[in-house]
Amino acid sequence: MDKKTAKIGLVTATAIVVANMIGTGVFGSLGYQLLGIPSGFPIMVLWIIGGVVSLCGAVCYAEIASIFPKSGGEYHLLSRTWKPLIGFLAGWISVTVGFAAPIAANAALMGSYLGRIFEIPPLAPALIVVVLVAIIHLGKIKNIGRFQSVFTYAKVALILVLGIICFTSVGAGTVSFLPQEGDLGLITSSSFAISFVYVLYAYTGWNAAVYMMDEVEKPEKTVPLALLIGTVVVTALYVMLNASFLYSTPVDKLAGEAEVGFVAAEQVLGAKGGMVMGILISFGLISTISSMTWAGPRVAAAMGRDHQRFGLFAKTNSNGIPALAIGLQSVIVVALVLSASFDQIIHYVQALLTISSLMVVAGVIYLRIKHPDWDRPYRAWAYPLTPLIFAAVSIYVLIFQIKEKPVEFLFGLGTMAIGIIFYFLCSRTGSLESETKS
């Protein structure tokens, strides 16, 4: 990238983290959680623990990203920490479906909201937004940053407004937030474990800023701060929003509903108010689509930087943007939206993404032992407790994912096998194995 290209600061980097995290999960998880956990206290425990685990991951990523401040996410971090093959496989997953599937899911949810409200085919708004956001991301970094910040902080304001409206309503909720008899049994139940996996999915994205470190001012300091601030902000918003839904709306109206935000808004504001809120929620998803459109192609660009056969995707336009990488991801997203197969893909890619983040966090411990003298502009809080907590939870979730979705996991292993073939077919421009930290 041209050194004269404008770079983003802490506000925009934090917006990327917040936007990546707040997507379909928080607006769709609660309804399914209530089917197995019809009690307020365990639900709040779910979302608080999810935030704590995400913060543990964020502080670990912050340390390792401060050591290797370059774009590429897990591809770059794992290549430098462990082996180039491990990094390549993480990058392969990100480039193929790791970002495309969540973008398709968010676009489809937005289309579903708008289609339900305006009685139009949901595919139309979904595809239009995907294409328009991709075009915007071909422009100048400064303008992309403004677009991202405006839509992200508008979404945060929307969540705050929705929460305040729900809390200031009559309060038709039928659950208590204080511990009740039987809550301990719910917390130790299989329903809690299942819901916890989906809560962690809702928190996915706390590592977003590490994908575009080349475009951040003073990345070794700015990115760690963005990861931490973004994760704390989203945790507070998630707990507040779910509490407001439970306070304002009866459980029987929320249980099993995918669009709990729309249901709660309709309960408090009536049909017309609910319609307006549904429109606002759907447009709030644009910031998530935008943040992933920003982050994902930087992995392809980083791989192109190191592997000649991917070199095409490292080329940038006059604005310093990896245009072909954005085009590749957008084509995959459109294909997934049209085929409606992204839901199954998310299930099979989730375990692989869990493995990638687990390897990064394990790398913090590995580098502390092997290279204790390396400069670390940021050091993980409460080490080694934070990486150990994250690792333990990740292993637990991984075992559960494999047990519940064995076929999808096998498909994921097949995707990795194809990635291994591509790795050995690639002729590299530089020897990553011999690269060491200076």
Secondary structure, DSSP 8 states (H G I E B T S, - for coil): --TTS--B-HHHHHHHHHHHHSSHHHHHHHHHHHHH---HHHHHHHHHHHHHHHHHHHHHHHHHHHHS--SSTHHHHHHHHS-HHHHHHHHHHIIIIITHHHHHHHHHHHHHHHHHHHT--THHHHHHHHHHHHHHTTS-HHHHHHHHHHHHHHHHHHHHHHHHHHHTS-------SS--TTHHHHHTSHHHHHHHHHHHHHHTTTTGGGGGGGGBSSHHHHHHHHHHHHHHHHHHHHHHHHHHHHHHS-HHHHTT-S-HHHHHHHHHHHHHHHHHHHHHHHHHHHHHHHHHHHHHHHHHHHHHHHBGGGGGGG---TTS--HHHHHHHHHHHHHHHHHT-HHHHHHHHHHHHHHHHHHHHHHHHHHHHH-TTS--SS--TTTTHHHHHHHHHHHHHHHHHHHH-HHHHHHHHHHHHHHHHHHHH--BSS-STT----
